[in-house]
Amino acid sequence: MMKYIFVSFISFLLGILFVTVLFFKPIDPREFMNLGPSINFSTQNAEFVFHCRPLKGRNYESLERNFENFKENNPELKDLVLYRTTRKNYFNINMWCQYKNQREWQYDHISNAK
């Protein structure tokens, strides 16, 4: 009788494990570190590189401020143009409004910054 209860309990646990793995997405521990979308910026030859992470305080205003400080500290590079290196994912419908209205997405895209 005791052996039957033990086998039934093990079968039940294996069934729960199977259903959990089958129907639920496994949790990736890196997802807990993701604090929202990030947008990367760079000049054409990568003299200046910046990673915007709005939920960590590295927002668009920080980008503008740091880029202006960089140009002030490097007067020989005052004619630099800033490009967005992050691609727009048009399959993500939730981002369409941000792509159209937010300033950081209005920068020209460059794919091969050195």
The 8 nearest C-alpha neighbors of each residue, nearest first, counted from 0:
[[1, 3, 2, 4, 5, 6, 7, 8],
 [2, 0, 4, 3, 5, 6, 7, 8],
 [1, 3, 5, 0, 4, 6, 7, 8],
 [2, 4, 0, 6, 1, 5, 7, 8],
 [5, 3, 7, 1, 2, 6, 8, 0],
 [4, 6, 2, 8, 7, 3, 9, 1],
 [7, 5, 9, 3, 8, 4, 10, 2],
 [8, 6, 10, 4, 5, 9, 3, 11],
 [7, 9, 11, 5, 10, 6, 4, 12],
 [10, 8, 12, 6, 11, 7, 13, 5],
 [11, 9, 7, 13, 8, 12, 6, 14],
 [10, 12, 8, 14, 9, 13, 7, 15],
 [13, 11, 9, 15, 14, 10, 16, 8],
 [12, 14, 16, 10, 15, 11, 17, 9],
 [15, 13, 17, 11, 12, 16, 10, 18],
 [16, 14, 12, 18, 17, 13, 19, 11],
 [15, 17, 13, 19, 14, 18, 20, 12],
 [16, 18, 14, 20, 15, 19, 21, 13],
 [19, 17, 21, 15, 20, 16, 22, 14],
 [20, 18, 16, 17, 23, 21, 22, 15],
 [19, 21, 17, 18, 23, 22, 16, 25],
 [20, 22, 18, 19, 17, 23, 24, 16],
 [23, 21, 19, 20, 18, 24, 17, 25],
 [24, 22, 19, 20, 21, 25, 18, 26],
 [23, 25, 26, 22, 20, 21, 19, 27],
 [26, 24, 23, 27, 20, 19, 22, 28],
 [25, 27, 28, 24, 30, 29, 23, 31],
 [26, 28, 29, 30, 25, 31, 24, 32],
 [29, 27, 30, 31, 26, 32, 25, 33],
 [28, 30, 32, 27, 31, 33, 26, 34],
 [31, 29, 33, 28, 32, 27, 26, 34],
 [30, 32, 29, 33, 28, 34, 27, 26],
 [33, 31, 30, 29, 34, 28, 35, 27],
 [34, 32, 30, 31, 35, 29, 36, 37],
 [35, 33, 54, 32, 36, 55, 52, 31],
 [34, 36, 33, 54, 37, 52, 53, 55],
 [37, 35, 52, 38, 34, 53, 33, 54],
 [36, 38, 52, 51, 35, 39, 50, 53],
 [37, 39, 51, 85, 50, 40, 36, 52],
 [40, 38, 50, 84, 85, 49, 83, 51],
 [41, 39, 83, 49, 84, 82, 48, 50],
 [42, 40, 48, 82, 45, 47, 81, 49],
 [41, 43, 81, 45, 44, 47, 82, 80],
 [42, 44, 112, 45, 41, 113, 82, 80],
 [43, 45, 113, 42, 46, 112, 41, 47],
 [46, 44, 42, 47, 41, 113, 43, 48],
 [45, 47, 44, 42, 48, 41, 43, 76],
 [46, 48, 45, 41, 42, 49, 66, 69],
 [49, 47, 41, 40, 45, 46, 42, 50],
 [48, 50, 40, 39, 41, 51, 62, 47],
 [49, 51, 39, 38, 40, 52, 37, 48],
 [52, 50, 38, 57, 58, 37, 53, 39],
 [51, 53, 37, 57, 55, 54, 58, 50],
 [54, 52, 58, 57, 56, 55, 51, 37],
 [53, 55, 56, 52, 34, 35, 57, 58],
 [56, 54, 53, 52, 57, 34, 58, 51],
 [57, 55, 53, 58, 54, 52, 61, 51],
 [58, 56, 52, 51, 53, 55, 61, 59],
 [59, 57, 53, 51, 61, 60, 56, 52],
 [58, 60, 62, 61, 103, 63, 51, 57],
 [61, 59, 63, 62, 58, 64, 57, 65],
 [62, 60, 64, 58, 59, 63, 57, 65],
 [61, 63, 59, 65, 60, 64, 66, 58],
 [62, 64, 66, 60, 61, 65, 67, 59],
 [63, 65, 61, 67, 62, 66, 60, 68],
 [66, 64, 68, 62, 67, 63, 61, 69],
 [65, 67, 69, 63, 68, 64, 62, 70],
 [66, 68, 70, 64, 69, 65, 63, 71],
 [69, 67, 71, 65, 66, 70, 72, 64],
 [70, 68, 66, 72, 67, 71, 65, 73],
 [69, 71, 73, 77, 67, 68, 72, 74],
 [72, 70, 68, 69, 73, 74, 67, 77],
 [71, 73, 69, 70, 68, 74, 67, 76],
 [74, 72, 70, 75, 71, 76, 69, 77],
 [75, 73, 77, 76, 71, 70, 72, 69],
 [74, 76, 73, 77, 78, 70, 72, 71],
 [77, 75, 74, 73, 78, 79, 70, 69],
 [76, 78, 70, 74, 79, 75, 73, 71],
 [79, 77, 76, 80, 75, 70, 74, 81],
 [80, 78, 77, 76, 81, 42, 70, 43],
 [79, 81, 42, 78, 82, 43, 41, 77],
 [80, 82, 42, 41, 79, 40, 83, 43],
 [83, 81, 41, 107, 40, 108, 42, 106],
 [82, 84, 40, 108, 106, 85, 107, 39],
 [85, 83, 40, 39, 109, 108, 110, 82],
 [86, 84, 39, 38, 83, 87, 40, 108],
 [85, 87, 88, 84, 108, 83, 110, 38],
 [86, 88, 89, 85, 98, 104, 94, 91],
 [87, 89, 90, 91, 86, 94, 92, 95],
 [88, 90, 91, 87, 92, 95, 94, 98],
 [89, 91, 88, 92, 93, 94, 87, 95],
 [92, 90, 89, 93, 88, 94, 95, 87],
 [91, 93, 94, 95, 90, 89, 96, 88],
 [92, 94, 91, 95, 96, 97, 90, 89],
 [93, 95, 97, 92, 96, 91, 98, 89],
 [96, 94, 98, 97, 92, 93, 99, 89],
 [95, 97, 99, 98, 94, 100, 93, 101],
 [98, 96, 100, 94, 101, 99, 95, 104],
 [99, 97, 95, 104, 96, 100, 94, 101],
 [98, 100, 96, 97, 101, 95, 104, 105],
 [101, 99, 97, 98, 96, 102, 104, 105],
 [102, 100, 97, 103, 104, 98, 99, 105],
 [103, 101, 105, 104, 100, 106, 59, 98],
 [102, 104, 105, 101, 106, 59, 38, 83],
 [103, 105, 98, 102, 106, 101, 99, 97],
 [106, 104, 102, 103, 107, 101, 98, 99],
 [107, 105, 104, 83, 82, 103, 108, 81],
 [108, 106, 82, 83, 105, 109, 81, 104],
 [107, 109, 83, 82, 84, 106, 110, 86],
 [110, 108, 84, 111, 82, 83, 112, 107],
 [111, 109, 84, 112, 108, 85, 86, 83],
 [110, 112, 109, 113, 84, 43, 44, 108],
 [113, 111, 43, 44, 45, 110, 109, 41],
 [112, 44, 45, 111, 43, 42, 46, 41]]
